Amino acid sequence: MNRYPVWKYAIMLVALLVAALYTLPNLFGEAPAVQVSSTRSSVKIDTTTLARVEQALKDAGITADAVALDGVSIRARFGNTDTQLKAKDAIQKALAPDPANSAYVVALNLLSRSPAWLTALHAFPMYLGLDLRGGVHFMLQVDMQAALTKRAESLAGDLRSSMREKNIRHGGITRNGQAIEVRFRDSETLSAAKALIQDQFPDLQTVDAPEGTGYLLTGTIKPEAARRVQEQALKQNMVTLHNRINELGVAEPVIQQQGADRIVVQLPGVQDTAKAKDILGRTATLEMRLVEDGAEARAAENNTGPVPFGAERFYERNGQAVIVKKQVILTGENLTDAQPGFDSQNQQPKVDLTVDAKGGRIMRDTSRENIKKRMAILLFEKGKGEVLTAPVIQSELGNRFQISGSMSVSEANDLALLLRAGSLAAPMEIIEERTIGPTLGADNISKGFHSVSWGFLVIVAFMASYYMLFGLFSGLALAVNLLMLVAVLSMLQATLTLPGMAAMALALGMAIDSNVLINERIREELRNGASAQAAISTGYDRAWATILDSNITTLIAGLALLAFGSGPVRGFAVVHVIGILTSMFSAVFFSRGLVNLWYGRQKKLKSVSIGTVWRPVTTGTVTK
């Protein structure tokens, strides 16, 4: 009656091992570290940079616990903060002697002390939120109407260019808000224009009406296309923010979509609000210029002569100088899309660029007059320009053209991303701002840890005194619940906040409710005269329906908080929902497994240790 098959105990054992494994990284704490990252997306952090960092530490006589290339940054871990500060100075001197004009940023950081074998198993500690580590929090409002207006302006320019190519005469194309208005003198021209729009502009829906002696055609962006524009604007802004925040050297920046038009940016460990605002508001400008190819320019490229009048010297990533004309042909404002791909002729990586109608006209005129000459594409960040590529113009270009050359697949992907996300797709406004100091964060960690620990101990002590051995079983189940909750949060790489720790303490109290229901059901069966084994079986079976109902209703409330909440409320909801799910496993399945293991094999069980069971009889018989 009260026996588990072996496979159920196997599930319990595996769950315990997995939970312990993924909880372990949170017990090792964090070590002082120095992080080296790039200030510009075009500058790569690779093994060469890693070797320079190791050499800088060696020259300074500093021994690091570990130095590793981690994605797009290098992280060096040290035993104490004094060594950390010395290492930062040494690395700063080697890589970024002039912080105002450097390709690298060297920042202080904290890294987990987890051993390598845990990291190899992808067991990582939970991230700590701003209120536990300190940092800055921004909520940004994206101007979606500006994104739609920008798209309408682009479509108006493209429509004007297409109608000119098709020789469709009109009385003027104007943009009225997010609507495009075109006037025609006769119905035949109107019909030709509608056919063109239907064929080449699927994002536009049109209506026409008589206007005086002519006709007025009004085009608006279709609802599904508008949603797509808004989604792309939000995603591009998030990618741009990721690129910009790399300069701050933040280990775990949180950049999340909040609703349909808001972005939450959390930068743990950052205390300089002005610096953070400067990074978030930074602009990256793209320019296209012709390369100066005269003898004087070639001498300037080799640093054997002066730069010709009307030209400037810029450098590629490999350090090669390129002399370009000062006249700007095209800017990133004309760029509408950039996608990586492969050249159909030689299968080499390339980047396909798309510009608006104005940019297309300029590119056609310029390329037609400069075939077999080079055109440089420059990226300007923080007032410093860099040549991304300088390809040869092979033929007349239009609205769509490609960049190809000696680039790898990853470089093509990065370049396309950089060109797309070099600037914001829509303006953003900071509508919420918070700063939390690191001292307050450490104090919050201490208080949160003590609240969970003392809450757990008091609950276990009460259960053991009131329900005896069954109370101890409930305490063990509660410990398993806490272990599994921390493990799941670590697996999901969730960010633990102070409200999350409050939800963790609340989860303990809610989880023990299930065991109270079970224990009282068993007591009730014993009072009704049932045998000990029957009371255990019936108590668990009858309590399950009540436990399920109460947890489902609480889970619905938690999911509502998760779906509609933001910031601290969302952090509370994440732990709350996971805590409900883990408590249902530990309070019912795991605790019954312990009871079955202890009592299940006793065939003639006369009593159970579940505290005082008062029978409604005159003898006052007590079963313990």
C-alpha positions in Angstrom: 0.0 0.0 0.0 2.7 2.5 1.0 5.6 1.3 -1.1 7.3 3.1 -4.0 8.7 1.1 -6.9 12.5 1.4 -7.5 12.1 3.7 -10.5 10.4 6.3 -8.3 13.3 6.3 -5.9 15.6 6.6 -8.9 13.8 9.7 -10.0 14.2 11.2 -6.5 17.9 10.4 -6.4 18.5 11.8 -9.9 16.5 15.0 -9.0 18.6 15.4 -5.8 21.9 14.9 -7.7 21.0 17.4 -10.4 19.7 19.9 -8.0 22.8 19.7 -5.8 25.1 19.9 -8.9 23.5 23.1 -10.2 23.2 24.7 -6.8 26.9 24.2 -6.0 28.2 27.2 -8.1 26.3 29.6 -5.9 28.2 28.5 -2.9 31.7 29.3 -4.2 31.2 33.1 -4.2 32.9 35.6 -6.5 36.5 36.5 -7.2 37.9 40.0 -8.1 38.6 40.1 -11.9 39.6 42.4 -14.7 37.6 42.4 -17.9 39.0 43.5 -21.3 36.4 44.3 -24.0 36.3 46.3 -27.2 35.1 49.9 -27.5 34.2 49.4 -31.1 32.3 46.5 -32.7 34.9 46.3 -35.5 37.7 45.6 -33.1 38.0 41.9 -32.3 39.0 40.4 -29.0 41.0 37.3 -30.0 43.9 35.1 -29.0 46.3 37.9 -30.0 44.7 40.2 -27.5 44.8 37.4 -24.9 48.5 37.0 -25.4 49.0 40.7 -24.9 47.1 40.6 -21.6 49.1 37.6 -20.4 52.4 39.3 -21.3 51.3 42.6 -19.5 50.6 40.6 -16.3 53.9 38.7 -16.6 55.9 42.0 -17.1 54.3 43.5 -14.0 55.0 40.3 -12.0 51.3 39.6 -11.3 50.0 36.1 -11.1 46.4 35.5 -12.1 44.3 32.6 -10.9 42.9 32.3 -14.5 43.0 34.3 -17.7 40.6 33.2 -20.4 39.0 34.4 -23.6 35.2 34.4 -23.0 33.2 35.2 -26.1 33.8 38.9 -26.9 35.9 39.7 -23.8 39.0 38.5 -21.9 38.5 37.9 -18.1 41.4 37.6 -15.7 40.6 36.4 -12.2 42.7 37.2 -9.1 42.9 36.2 -5.4 42.2 39.6 -3.8 41.2 43.2 -4.7 44.8 44.6 -4.3 46.1 42.3 -7.0 43.0 43.1 -9.1 43.7 46.9 -9.0 47.4 46.4 -9.8 46.5 44.1 -12.8 44.0 46.7 -14.1 46.7 49.4 -14.1 49.1 47.0 -15.9 46.6 45.9 -18.5 45.4 49.5 -19.0 49.0 50.7 -19.6 49.6 47.9 -22.2 46.3 48.0 -24.1 44.8 51.4 -23.5 47.4 54.0 -22.5 45.1 56.8 -23.6 41.6 55.9 -22.4 40.0 58.8 -24.4 41.3 57.3 -27.7 41.6 53.5 -27.2 40.2 50.4 -28.9 39.9 48.6 -25.6 38.2 49.2 -22.3 39.6 47.7 -19.1 37.1 47.3 -16.3 36.9 45.8 -12.8 34.6 42.9 -12.5 33.6 39.9 -10.3 33.7 36.3 -11.6 32.4 33.1 -10.0 34.9 30.9 -8.2 33.3 27.8 -9.5 35.8 25.0 -10.4 36.4 24.2 -14.0 34.6 20.9 -13.9 31.4 22.6 -12.8 31.7 25.1 -15.6 32.4 22.3 -18.1 29.0 20.9 -17.1 27.4 24.3 -17.8 26.6 24.7 -14.1 26.7 28.5 -13.4 25.6 30.6 -10.5 22.6 32.9 -10.6 23.1 36.4 -11.8 22.6 39.1 -9.1 20.3 42.0 -9.8 21.0 45.6 -9.3 19.5 45.6 -5.8 22.0 42.9 -4.7 25.1 43.9 -6.6 24.5 47.6 -7.2 24.4 49.5 -10.5 22.1 51.6 -12.7 18.6 50.9 -14.1 17.0 52.6 -17.0 13.6 52.2 -18.7 13.6 53.6 -22.2 10.5 54.5 -24.2 10.8 53.9 -28.0 9.0 56.4 -30.2 7.2 53.9 -32.5 5.4 56.7 -34.3 8.8 58.2 -35.4 9.8 54.7 -36.7 6.6 54.5 -38.8 7.1 58.1 -40.0 10.6 57.3 -41.0 9.4 54.2 -42.9 6.7 56.3 -44.7 9.3 58.8 -45.7 11.5 56.1 -47.1 8.6 54.6 -49.0 7.7 58.0 -50.4 11.2 58.4 -51.8 11.2 54.9 -53.2 7.8 55.5 -54.8 8.9 58.7 -56.4 12.0 57.0 -57.9 10.0 54.0 -59.2 7.4 56.2 -60.9 10.2 58.2 -62.6 11.7 55.0 -63.9 8.3 53.8 -65.2 7.6 57.2 -66.7 4.4 57.6 -64.7 3.6 61.3 -64.6 2.0 62.7 -61.4 1.1 66.0 -59.9 3.3 65.6 -56.8 4.1 63.1 -54.0 3.8 64.4 -50.5 3.9 62.8 -47.1 1.1 63.7 -44.7 2.1 62.2 -41.4 2.3 58.5 -42.0 0.3 58.7 -45.3 1.7 59.2 -48.8 -0.4 61.3 -51.1 0.0 61.2 -54.9 -2.0 63.4 -57.3 -2.9 62.5 -60.9 -4.6 64.2 -63.8 -6.3 61.2 -65.4 -7.6 57.8 -64.5 -5.2 55.9 -66.8 -2.1 57.2 -65.0 -3.9 56.5 -61.7 -4.4 52.9 -62.7 -0.8 52.5 -63.8 0.4 53.9 -60.4 -1.9 51.5 -58.5 -0.5 48.6 -60.5 3.1 49.7 -59.7 2.3 50.0 -56.0 0.7 46.6 -55.9 3.6 45.0 -57.7 6.6 46.7 -56.0 5.2 48.1 -52.7 3.4 45.3 -50.8 3.6 47.1 -47.5 1.3 49.9 -48.8 -2.5 49.9 -49.0 -4.1 52.5 -51.2 -7.4 54.3 -51.6 -8.2 56.9 -54.3 -10.8 59.6 -54.6 -11.6 62.4 -57.0 -10.0 65.8 -56.3 -11.2 68.6 -58.5 -10.5 67.6 -62.1 -8.0 65.0 -61.1 -7.5 62.2 -58.6 -5.8 61.8 -55.2 -4.2 58.4 -54.3 -3.5 57.9 -50.6 -1.2 55.2 -49.5 -0.8 54.0 -45.9 1.3 51.3 -44.3 -0.7 48.1 -43.8 -1.3 47.1 -40.2 0.8 43.9 -40.4 3.6 45.9 -42.1 3.4 48.5 -39.3 3.7 45.9 -36.6 6.7 44.5 -38.5 8.3 47.9 -38.6 7.7 48.4 -34.9 9.2 45.0 -34.0 12.2 45.6 -36.2 12.7 49.1 -34.7 12.6 47.6 -31.2 15.0 44.8 -32.0 17.4 47.1 -33.8 17.5 49.5 -30.9 18.2 46.5 -28.5 21.0 45.3 -30.7 22.4 48.9 -30.9 22.3 49.1 -27.1 24.1 45.8 -26.8 26.9 47.2 -29.0 27.1 50.4 -27.1 27.1 48.8 -23.6 30.1 46.6 -24.6 32.2 49.7 -24.0 31.2 49.8 -20.3 32.7 46.3 -19.7 29.5 45.1 -17.9 29.6 41.4 -17.2 25.9 40.7 -17.3 24.0 43.6 -18.7 20.2 43.0 -18.8 18.6 44.4 -21.9 15.0 43.3 -22.2 11.9 44.2 -24.1 9.2 45.5 -21.8 5.8 45.5 -23.4 5.4 46.6 -27.0 7.5 49.8 -27.0 9.8 49.9 -23.9 13.3 48.6 -23.2 14.7 47.9 -19.8 18.5 48.3 -19.4 20.1 47.2 -16.2 23.9 47.6 -15.7 25.1 45.7 -12.6 28.2 47.1 -11.1 28.1 50.4 -13.0 27.8 53.5 -10.7 28.6 56.3 -13.2 25.2 57.3 -14.4 26.5 60.1 -16.6 28.8 57.6 -18.4 26.0 55.1 -18.8 23.7 57.8 -20.3 26.5 58.8 -22.7 27.0 55.3 -23.9 23.2 54.7 -24.4 22.8 57.9 -26.3 25.9 57.4 -28.4 25.6 57.5 -32.2 27.6 55.6 -34.8 27.7 57.4 -38.2 28.4 55.6 -41.5 29.9 57.5 -44.4 30.8 56.5 -48.0 33.7 58.4 -49.7 35.8 57.9 -52.8 39.4 56.8 -52.3 42.1 59.2 -53.5 44.2 57.1 -55.9 46.9 59.6 -57.2 50.6 59.2 -56.7 50.6 61.8 -53.9 47.9 59.7 -52.1 49.8 56.5 -52.5 52.9 58.2 -51.0 50.7 59.4 -48.1 49.4 55.8 -47.5 53.0 54.7 -47.1 53.7 57.6 -44.8 56.3 58.9 -47.2 54.5 62.1 -48.1 51.8 64.5 -47.0 48.1 64.0 -47.3 46.8 65.7 -50.5 44.7 68.7 -50.2 41.0 67.9 -49.9 41.7 64.4 -48.5 42.1 62.7 -45.1 44.0 59.7 -43.8 42.0 56.8 -42.1 43.1 53.3 -41.1 41.7 49.9 -41.7 41.5 47.3 -38.9 44.9 45.8 -40.0 46.5 49.2 -39.6 46.7 49.9 -43.4 46.3 53.6 -44.1 43.6 54.7 -46.7 43.5 58.2 -48.2 39.9 59.2 -48.8 38.4 62.4 -50.2 36.7 64.7 -47.7 33.5 64.9 -49.8 30.9 62.6 -48.3 28.9 60.7 -51.0 26.4 58.9 -48.7 25.7 58.5 -45.0 24.1 55.8 -42.9 20.9 57.8 -42.8 20.3 56.6 -46.4 20.9 52.9 -45.5 17.7 50.9 -45.0 19.0 47.3 -44.7 22.2 45.3 -44.6 22.3 41.5 -44.9 25.2 39.0 -45.0 25.4 36.4 -47.9 27.7 34.8 -50.4 28.8 36.0 -53.8 27.2 33.8 -56.5 30.3 33.9 -58.6 33.1 33.0 -56.2 31.1 32.0 -53.1 33.0 34.5 -51.0 31.2 36.2 -48.0 29.6 39.5 -48.8 27.2 42.1 -47.4 24.2 43.2 -49.4 23.3 46.9 -48.7 20.0 48.6 -49.5 19.6 52.4 -49.6 16.6 54.6 -50.0 15.6 56.3 -53.3 17.8 59.4 -52.6 20.8 57.2 -51.8 20.1 55.1 -54.9 20.2 58.1 -57.2 23.5 59.3 -55.7 25.0 55.9 -55.9 24.0 55.5 -59.6 25.5 58.8 -60.6 28.7 58.4 -58.5 29.4 54.8 -59.6 28.7 55.5 -63.2 31.4 58.2 -63.2 33.9 56.2 -61.1 34.0 52.6 -62.4 37.2 50.8 -61.5 37.9 53.2 -58.6 37.7 52.5 -54.9 35.0 53.6 -52.6 35.7 53.5 -48.8 33.0 52.8 -46.2 33.9 54.5 -42.9 32.4 54.2 -39.5 32.6 57.1 -37.1 32.2 56.5 -33.3 33.1 59.1 -30.7 34.5 61.3 -33.4 37.0 58.7 -34.5 36.7 57.3 -38.0 37.7 53.8 -39.2 37.7 52.2 -42.7 35.5 49.1 -42.6 36.2 48.2 -46.2 37.4 50.0 -49.5 36.1 47.8 -52.4 36.5 48.6 -56.1 33.4 49.8 -58.0 32.9 47.1 -60.7 29.7 48.4 -62.3 27.0 51.0 -62.0 25.3 50.7 -58.6 21.7 51.5 -57.6 19.5 51.1 -54.5 21.0 47.6 -53.9 24.7 46.8 -54.0 27.2 44.6 -52.2 30.4 44.8 -50.2 32.8 41.9 -50.8 36.5 41.3 -50.3 38.8 39.5 -47.9 36.4 38.9 -45.1 35.3 35.8 -43.3 31.7 34.6 -42.7 31.7 35.9 -39.1 33.2 39.2 -40.3 30.4 39.6 -42.9 27.8 38.9 -40.3 29.3 41.4 -37.9 29.6 44.0 -40.6 26.0 43.6 -41.6 24.9 43.8 -37.9 27.1 46.9 -37.4 25.7 48.6 -40.5 22.1 47.8 -39.4 22.6 48.7 -35.8 25.1 51.6 -36.1 22.4 54.0 -35.1 19.0 53.8 -33.4 16.0 52.9 -35.6 13.8 55.1 -33.6 14.3 57.8 -30.9 14.2 56.7 -27.3 13.6 58.6 -24.1 14.6 57.6 -20.6 11.4 57.5 -18.5 12.8 55.8 -15.4 16.2 55.9 -13.8 17.6 54.3 -10.6 21.0 54.0 -9.0 21.9 51.5 -6.3 25.3 51.5 -4.5 27.4 48.4 -4.0 27.4 48.7 -0.2 23.6 48.7 -0.1 23.7 45.7 -2.5 25.9 43.7 -0.1 23.7 44.6 2.8 20.7 43.4 0.9 22.4 40.1 0.2 23.1 39.6 3.8 19.6 40.5 5.0 18.0 38.4 2.3 20.1 35.4 3.1 19.4 35.6 6.8 15.7 36.0 6.2 15.5 32.8 4.1 17.8 30.9 6.5 16.0 31.9 9.7 12.6 31.4 8.1 13.7 27.9 7.1 15.1 27.0 10.5 12.0 28.2 12.4 9.6 26.4 10.1 11.6 23.1 10.5 11.7 23.5 14.3 8.0 24.1 14.5 7.1 21.2 12.2 9.4 18.8 14.2 7.9 19.8 17.5 4.3 19.7 16.3 4.4 16.7 13.9 7.3 14.8 15.4 8.9 12.4 12.8 6.5 13.5 10.1 7.6 17.1 10.8 11.2 16.1 10.2 10.1 14.5 6.9 8.4 17.8 6.0 11.6 19.7 6.9 13.6 17.5 4.6 11.1 18.0 1.8 11.3 21.7 2.4 15.1 21.6 2.1 14.8 19.7 -1.1 12.3 22.3 -2.4 14.8 25.1 -1.6 17.6 23.1 -3.2 15.6 22.6 -6.4 14.4 26.2 -6.5 18.0 27.5 -6.5 19.0 24.9 -9.0 16.3 25.7 -11.5 17.0 29.5 -11.2 20.7 28.7 -11.8 19.9 26.5 -14.8 17.8 29.2 -16.3 20.5 31.8 -15.5 17.8 33.9 -13.9 18.7 37.2 -12.3 18.1 37.0 -8.5 16.8 40.3 -7.1 15.8 41.3 -3.5 12.1 40.8 -4.3 13.1 37.4 -5.6 14.7 36.5 -2.3 11.4 37.7 -0.6 9.6 35.3 -3.0 12.0 32.5 -1.9 11.2 33.1 1.7 7.5 33.1 0.9 7.9 29.9 -1.1 9.1 28.1 2.0 6.0 29.1 3.9 3.7 28.1 1.0 5.5 24.9 0.4 5.1 23.8 4.0 1.3 24.4 3.7 1.1 21.3 1.6 2.8 19.2 4.2 0.5 20.6 6.9 -2.5 19.6 4.8 -1.1 16.1 4.4 -0.2 15.7 8.1 -3.6 16.9 9.2 -5.4 14.5 6.8 -3.4 11.6 8.2 -4.3 12.7 11.7 -8.0 12.9 10.7 -7.9 9.4 9.4 -6.2 8.2 12.6 -9.0 9.9 14.6 -11.6 8.1 12.5 -10.1 4.8 13.5 -8.1 3.9 10.3 -5.0 1.8 10.6 -1.6 3.6 10.4 -0.9 2.3 6.9 -4.4 3.1 5.6 -4.2 6.6 7.3 -0.9 7.4 5.5 -2.3 6.3 2.1 -5.6 8.0 2.4 -4.1 11.1 3.9 -1.8 11.7 0.9 -4.5 10.7 -1.6 -7.1 13.0 -0.2 -4.8 15.9 0.4 -3.5 15.9 -3.1 -6.7 17.4 -4.6 -6.7 20.3 -2.2 -3.0 20.9 -2.7 -3.4 20.9 -6.5 -6.3 23.4 -6.3 -4.6 25.8 -4.0 -1.3 25.7 -6.0 -3.1 26.2 -9.3 -4.9 29.3 -8.1 -1.7 30.7 -6.7 0.1 29.8 -9.9 -2.4 31.7 -11.9 -1.8 34.8 -9.8 2.0 34.3 -10.3 1.7 34.0 -14.0 -0.4 37.2 -14.2 2.4 39.0 -12.3 4.9 37.5 -14.7 3.0 38.5 -17.8 2.0 42.0 -16.8 4.5 42.9 -14.1 7.8 44.7 -14.7 11.1 45.3 -12.8 11.0 44.1 -9.2 7.5 42.6 -9.6 8.7 40.4 -12.4 11.7 39.3 -10.4 9.3 38.3 -7.6 7.0 36.5 -10.0 9.8 34.3 -11.5 10.8 32.9 -8.2 7.2 32.6 -7.0 6.1 30.6 -10.0 9.2 28.3 -10.0 8.8 27.9 -6.2 5.2 26.7 -6.6 6.2 24.0 -9.2 9.1 22.7 -7.1 7.0 22.6 -3.9 4.4 20.4 -5.6 7.2 17.9 -6.3 8.9 18.0 -3.0 5.9 18.3 -0.7 4.0 15.4 -2.2 6.2 13.1 -4.2 9.4 13.5 -2.2 7.9 13.6 1.3 5.8 10.5 0.5 8.9 8.8 -0.7 10.5 9.4 2.7 7.4 8.2 4.6 7.2 5.1 2.4 10.8 4.3 2.9 10.5 4.6 6.7 7.1 3.0 7.3 6.1 1.3 4.1 7.9 -2.1 4.7 6.4 -2.5 8.2 3.6 -4.9 7.7 2.1 -4.7 11.3 2.5 -0.9 11.8 0.5 0.0 15.0 1.4 3.7 15.4 3.2 6.6 13.6 5.1 9.5 15.0 2.9 12.4 13.9 2.3 14.2 17.2 -0.7 14.1 19.4 -3.8 12.7 17.8 -6.9 13.5 20.0 -9.7 11.0 19.6 -13.2 12.1 20.3 -13.8 9.4 22.8 -13.9 9.3 26.6 -10.8 7.1 27.1 -8.5 9.8 25.8 -6.4 7.2 23.9 -3.4 8.8 22.3 -1.5 7.4 19.3 2.1 8.5 18.7 
